[in-house]
Amino acid sequence: MREYTEKTVGCPHCGHSIRITLDASNGSQEFYDDCPACCHAIHLNMMVDEQADKIELVVDADDEQIF
């Protein structure tokens, strides 16, 4: 599996397209990034499946989290 991959995602707040470099070397991760257009926080949940050799990325707004 490639450790680094790039994905284009849409900001859940304003729809701006953002290129994100994902580092899969540490396995599945959850992190935040700020949209360069509207400055709102974007929640990213990266799930690494090494057996299937794929990376799944779920993108949502910070306020969509259920606790």
N, CA, C and O atoms as CSV, one atom per row, in Angstrom:
chain,resi,resn,atom,element,x,y,z
A,1,MET,N,N,0.846,-1.178,0.000
A,1,MET,CA,C,0.000,0.000,0.000
A,1,MET,C,C,0.888,1.236,0.000
A,1,MET,O,O,1.891,1.299,0.712
A,2,ARG,N,N,0.511,2.198,-0.794
A,2,ARG,CA,C,1.222,3.468,-0.779
A,2,ARG,C,C,0.907,4.189,0.515
A,2,ARG,O,O,-0.250,4.258,0.931
A,3,GLU,N,N,1.932,4.725,1.150
A,3,GLU,CA,C,1.709,5.399,2.421
A,3,GLU,C,C,1.089,6.775,2.242
A,3,GLU,O,O,0.310,7.217,3.085
A,4,TYR,N,N,1.429,7.465,1.141
A,4,TYR,CA,C,0.890,8.796,0.897
A,4,TYR,C,C,0.008,8.767,-0.340
A,4,TYR,O,O,0.358,8.170,-1.357
A,5,THR,N,N,-1.133,9.418,-0.237
A,5,THR,CA,C,-2.035,9.544,-1.367
A,5,THR,C,C,-2.712,10.901,-1.284
A,5,THR,O,O,-2.855,11.464,-0.199
A,6,GLU,N,N,-3.129,11.425,-2.428
A,6,GLU,CA,C,-3.821,12.717,-2.454
A,6,GLU,C,C,-5.271,12.502,-2.834
A,6,GLU,O,O,-5.592,11.689,-3.701
A,7,LYS,N,N,-6.137,13.242,-2.175
A,7,LYS,CA,C,-7.574,13.204,-2.459
A,7,LYS,C,C,-8.078,14.627,-2.617
A,7,LYS,O,O,-7.557,15.549,-1.989
A,8,THR,N,N,-9.080,14.805,-3.445
A,8,THR,CA,C,-9.769,16.088,-3.559
A,8,THR,C,C,-11.103,15.937,-2.857
A,8,THR,O,O,-11.887,15.042,-3.173
A,9,VAL,N,N,-11.354,16.820,-1.900
A,9,VAL,CA,C,-12.600,16.770,-1.134
A,9,VAL,C,C,-13.290,18.124,-1.232
A,9,VAL,O,O,-12.655,19.140,-1.515
A,10,GLY,N,N,-14.577,18.123,-0.997
A,10,GLY,CA,C,-15.350,19.354,-0.981
A,10,GLY,C,C,-15.623,19.798,0.444
A,10,GLY,O,O,-15.970,18.982,1.299
A,11,CYS,N,N,-15.468,21.079,0.699
A,11,CYS,CA,C,-15.767,21.617,2.021
A,11,CYS,C,C,-17.260,21.442,2.302
A,11,CYS,O,O,-18.085,21.843,1.481
A,12,PRO,N,N,-17.624,20.853,3.444
A,12,PRO,CA,C,-19.041,20.664,3.755
A,12,PRO,C,C,-19.758,21.980,4.084
A,12,PRO,O,O,-20.987,22.013,4.148
A,13,HIS,N,N,-19.005,23.052,4.291
A,13,HIS,CA,C,-19.604,24.345,4.619
A,13,HIS,C,C,-19.868,25.188,3.371
A,13,HIS,O,O,-20.960,25.730,3.201
A,14,CYS,N,N,-18.840,25.296,2.482
A,14,CYS,CA,C,-18.974,26.203,1.340
A,14,CYS,C,C,-18.839,25.512,-0.009
A,14,CYS,O,O,-19.113,26.126,-1.040
A,15,GLY,N,N,-18.419,24.236,-0.026
A,15,GLY,CA,C,-18.311,23.496,-1.275
A,15,GLY,C,C,-16.986,23.669,-2.011
A,15,GLY,O,O,-16.802,23.097,-3.086
A,16,HIS,N,N,-16.064,24.444,-1.454
A,16,HIS,CA,C,-14.766,24.674,-2.081
A,16,HIS,C,C,-13.992,23.363,-2.190
A,16,HIS,O,O,-13.968,22.590,-1.232
A,17,SER,N,N,-13.357,23.094,-3.335
A,17,SER,CA,C,-12.559,21.883,-3.519
A,17,SER,C,C,-11.181,22.066,-2.896
A,17,SER,O,O,-10.519,23.084,-3.099
A,18,ILE,N,N,-10.766,21.064,-2.137
A,18,ILE,CA,C,-9.502,21.114,-1.410
A,18,ILE,C,C,-8.730,19.833,-1.705
A,18,ILE,O,O,-9.297,18.742,-1.644
A,19,ARG,N,N,-7.430,19.956,-2.027
A,19,ARG,CA,C,-6.561,18.789,-2.196
A,19,ARG,C,C,-5.901,18.493,-0.858
A,19,ARG,O,O,-5.280,19.365,-0.251
A,20,ILE,N,N,-6.043,17.247,-0.406
A,20,ILE,CA,C,-5.496,16.836,0.882
A,20,ILE,C,C,-4.556,15.656,0.656
A,20,ILE,O,O,-4.893,14.709,-0.056
A,21,THR,N,N,-3.377,15.721,1.267
A,21,THR,CA,C,-2.441,14.602,1.233
A,21,THR,C,C,-2.669,13.762,2.484
A,21,THR,O,O,-2.608,14.268,3.605
A,22,LEU,N,N,-2.932,12.474,2.279
A,22,LEU,CA,C,-3.212,11.566,3.380
A,22,LEU,C,C,-1.995,10.678,3.627
A,22,LEU,O,O,-1.398,10.153,2.687
A,23,ASP,N,N,-1.636,10.518,4.885
A,23,ASP,CA,C,-0.529,9.662,5.294
A,23,ASP,C,C,-1.108,8.421,5.974
A,23,ASP,O,O,-1.589,8.490,7.105
A,24,ALA,N,N,-1.058,7.300,5.281
A,24,ALA,CA,C,-1.648,6.063,5.794
A,24,ALA,C,C,-0.659,5.228,6.585
A,24,ALA,O,O,-0.998,4.121,7.005
A,25,SER,N,N,0.554,5.721,6.803
A,25,SER,CA,C,1.576,4.927,7.484
A,25,SER,C,C,1.241,4.659,8.952
A,25,SER,O,O,1.741,3.688,9.522
A,26,ASN,N,N,0.411,5.493,9.574
A,26,ASN,CA,C,0.026,5.302,10.972
A,26,ASN,C,C,-1.347,4.651,11.115
A,26,ASN,O,O,-1.916,4.653,12.207
A,27,GLY,N,N,-1.883,4.102,10.045
A,27,GLY,CA,C,-3.185,3.447,10.103
A,27,GLY,C,C,-4.333,4.447,10.083
A,27,GLY,O,O,-4.169,5.588,9.652
A,28,SER,N,N,-5.481,4.012,10.549
A,28,SER,CA,C,-6.679,4.853,10.553
A,28,SER,C,C,-6.488,6.041,11.486
A,28,SER,O,O,-5.888,5.922,12.554
A,29,GLN,N,N,-7.011,7.194,11.059
A,29,GLN,CA,C,-6.848,8.430,11.826
A,29,GLN,C,C,-8.086,9.299,11.705
A,29,GLN,O,O,-8.872,9.177,10.766
A,30,GLU,N,N,-8.234,10.166,12.668
A,30,GLU,CA,C,-9.298,11.169,12.664
A,30,GLU,C,C,-8.619,12.506,12.901
A,30,GLU,O,O,-7.854,12.659,13.853
A,31,PHE,N,N,-8.899,13.487,12.026
A,31,PHE,CA,C,-8.231,14.773,12.173
A,31,PHE,C,C,-9.085,15.893,11.601
A,31,PHE,O,O,-10.114,15.649,10.972
A,32,TYR,N,N,-8.646,17.118,11.828
A,32,TYR,CA,C,-9.341,18.317,11.367
A,32,TYR,C,C,-8.419,19.134,10.477
A,32,TYR,O,O,-7.203,19.145,10.669
A,33,ASP,N,N,-9.009,19.819,9.502
A,33,ASP,CA,C,-8.284,20.755,8.657
A,33,ASP,C,C,-9.212,21.941,8.444
A,33,ASP,O,O,-10.433,21.792,8.487
A,34,ASP,N,N,-8.646,23.106,8.216
A,34,ASP,CA,C,-9.452,24.299,7.977
A,34,ASP,C,C,-9.592,24.545,6.485
A,34,ASP,O,O,-8.634,24.377,5.731
A,35,CYS,N,N,-10.781,24.943,6.059
A,35,CYS,CA,C,-11.023,25.289,4.663
A,35,CYS,C,C,-10.303,26.606,4.363
A,35,CYS,O,O,-10.479,27.572,5.105
A,36,PRO,N,N,-9.500,26.673,3.301
A,36,PRO,CA,C,-8.811,27.920,2.982
A,36,PRO,C,C,-9.752,29.009,2.466
A,36,PRO,O,O,-9.386,30.184,2.460
A,37,ALA,N,N,-10.957,28.636,2.033
A,37,ALA,CA,C,-11.894,29.621,1.507
A,37,ALA,C,C,-12.771,30.246,2.599
A,37,ALA,O,O,-12.927,31.466,2.653
A,38,CYS,N,N,-13.346,29.397,3.474
A,38,CYS,CA,C,-14.286,29.929,4.470
A,38,CYS,C,C,-13.764,29.843,5.903
A,38,CYS,O,O,-14.396,30.362,6.822
A,39,CYS,N,N,-12.615,29.192,6.101
A,39,CYS,CA,C,-11.932,29.074,7.403
A,39,CYS,C,C,-12.682,28.234,8.439
A,39,CYS,O,O,-12.323,28.266,9.616
A,40,HIS,N,N,-13.699,27.492,8.041
A,40,HIS,CA,C,-14.382,26.605,8.968
A,40,HIS,C,C,-13.624,25.292,9.102
A,40,HIS,O,O,-12.916,24.880,8.183
A,41,ALA,N,N,-13.774,24.639,10.248
A,41,ALA,CA,C,-13.115,23.361,10.493
A,41,ALA,C,C,-13.815,22.247,9.717
A,41,ALA,O,O,-15.043,22.191,9.661
A,42,ILE,N,N,-13.018,21.366,9.124
A,42,ILE,CA,C,-13.524,20.211,8.396
A,42,ILE,C,C,-13.046,18.970,9.143
A,42,ILE,O,O,-11.854,18.813,9.404
A,43,HIS,N,N,-13.976,18.099,9.480
A,43,HIS,CA,C,-13.648,16.853,10.178
A,43,HIS,C,C,-13.387,15.776,9.131
A,43,HIS,O,O,-14.219,15.538,8.256
A,44,LEU,N,N,-12.217,15.121,9.227
A,44,LEU,CA,C,-11.837,14.063,8.291
A,44,LEU,C,C,-11.587,12.779,9.076
A,44,LEU,O,O,-10.850,12.778,10.063
A,45,ASN,N,N,-12.196,11.705,8.637
A,45,ASN,CA,C,-12.017,10.400,9.272
A,45,ASN,C,C,-11.479,9.453,8.202
A,45,ASN,O,O,-12.200,9.066,7.283
A,46,MET,N,N,-10.199,9.083,8.333
A,46,MET,CA,C,-9.548,8.220,7.362
A,46,MET,C,C,-9.476,6.807,7.925
A,46,MET,O,O,-8.955,6.587,9.019
A,47,MET,N,N,-10.013,5.842,7.155
A,47,MET,CA,C,-9.969,4.444,7.552
A,47,MET,C,C,-9.107,3.692,6.555
A,47,MET,O,O,-9.376,3.697,5.354
A,48,VAL,N,N,-8.065,3.042,7.065
A,48,VAL,CA,C,-7.115,2.310,6.227
A,48,VAL,C,C,-7.432,0.825,6.317
A,48,VAL,O,O,-7.475,0.254,7.407
A,49,ASP,N,N,-7.651,0.205,5.166
A,49,ASP,CA,C,-7.870,-1.238,5.077
A,49,ASP,C,C,-6.683,-1.823,4.328
A,49,ASP,O,O,-6.657,-1.822,3.097
A,50,GLU,N,N,-5.693,-2.328,5.078
A,50,GLU,CA,C,-4.472,-2.832,4.465
A,50,GLU,C,C,-4.693,-4.137,3.710
A,50,GLU,O,O,-3.989,-4.406,2.736
A,51,GLN,N,N,-5.650,-4.949,4.133
A,51,GLN,CA,C,-5.915,-6.210,3.440
A,51,GLN,C,C,-6.495,-5.961,2.055
A,51,GLN,O,O,-6.127,-6.638,1.095
A,52,ALA,N,N,-7.397,-4.995,1.948
A,52,ALA,CA,C,-8.004,-4.667,0.656
A,52,ALA,C,C,-7.202,-3.606,-0.089
A,52,ALA,O,O,-7.532,-3.264,-1.225
A,53,ASP,N,N,-6.143,-3.079,0.546
A,53,ASP,CA,C,-5.272,-2.069,-0.035
A,53,ASP,C,C,-6.063,-0.837,-0.479
A,53,ASP,O,O,-5.944,-0.377,-1.614
A,54,LYS,N,N,-6.882,-0.310,0.458
A,54,LYS,CA,C,-7.657,0.890,0.129
A,54,LYS,C,C,-7.753,1.807,1.327
A,54,LYS,O,O,-7.590,1.399,2.477
A,55,ILE,N,N,-8.025,3.066,1.011
A,55,ILE,CA,C,-8.210,4.100,2.029
A,55,ILE,C,C,-9.586,4.713,1.806
A,55,ILE,O,O,-9.920,5.125,0.695
A,56,GLU,N,N,-10.374,4.769,2.862
A,56,GLU,CA,C,-11.696,5.400,2.797
A,56,GLU,C,C,-11.631,6.679,3.614
A,56,GLU,O,O,-11.132,6.679,4.739
A,57,LEU,N,N,-12.135,7.770,3.046
A,57,LEU,CA,C,-12.116,9.060,3.716
A,57,LEU,C,C,-13.538,9.579,3.847
A,57,LEU,O,O,-14.255,9.711,2.855
A,58,VAL,N,N,-13.941,9.872,5.078
A,58,VAL,CA,C,-15.262,10.441,5.346
A,58,VAL,C,C,-15.045,11.890,5.765
A,58,VAL,O,O,-14.274,12.173,6.682
A,59,VAL,N,N,-15.731,12.802,5.085
A,59,VAL,CA,C,-15.593,14.228,5.329
A,59,VAL,C,C,-16.937,14.772,5.797
A,59,VAL,O,O,-17.968,14.518,5.176
A,60,ASP,N,N,-16.919,15.524,6.902
A,60,ASP,CA,C,-18.134,16.184,7.352
A,60,ASP,C,C,-17.781,17.454,8.108
A,60,ASP,O,O,-16.619,17.717,8.417
A,61,ALA,N,N,-18.802,18.223,8.394
A,61,ALA,CA,C,-18.613,19.462,9.155
A,61,ALA,C,C,-18.410,19.111,10.618
A,61,ALA,O,O,-18.911,18.091,11.091
A,62,ASP,N,N,-17.692,19.933,11.321
A,62,ASP,CA,C,-17.408,19.694,12.731
A,62,ASP,C,C,-18.685,19.592,13.558
A,62,ASP,O,O,-18.718,18.861,14.547
A,63,ASP,N,N,-19.726,20.304,13.175
A,63,ASP,CA,C,-20.964,20.310,13.949
A,63,ASP,C,C,-21.875,19.126,13.641
A,63,ASP,O,O,-22.969,19.047,14.200
A,64,GLU,N,N,-21.461,18.197,12.764
A,64,GLU,CA,C,-22.264,17.032,12.441
A,64,GLU,C,C,-21.911,15.828,13.291
A,64,GLU,O,O,-22.489,14.759,13.100
A,65,GLN,N,N,-20.994,15.966,14.211
A,65,GLN,CA,C,-20.566,14.851,15.053
A,65,GLN,C,C,-21.636,14.534,16.096
A,65,GLN,O,O,-22.279,15.427,16.648
A,66,ILE,N,N,-21.802,13.259,16.345
A,66,ILE,CA,C,-22.763,12.804,17.372
A,66,ILE,C,C,-21.946,12.253,18.529
A,66,ILE,O,O,-21.127,11.352,18.350
A,67,PHE,N,N,-22.173,12.796,19.704
A,67,PHE,CA,C,-21.427,12.358,20.880
A,67,PHE,C,C,-22.364,11.687,21.856
A,67,PHE,O,O,-21.933,11.242,22.920
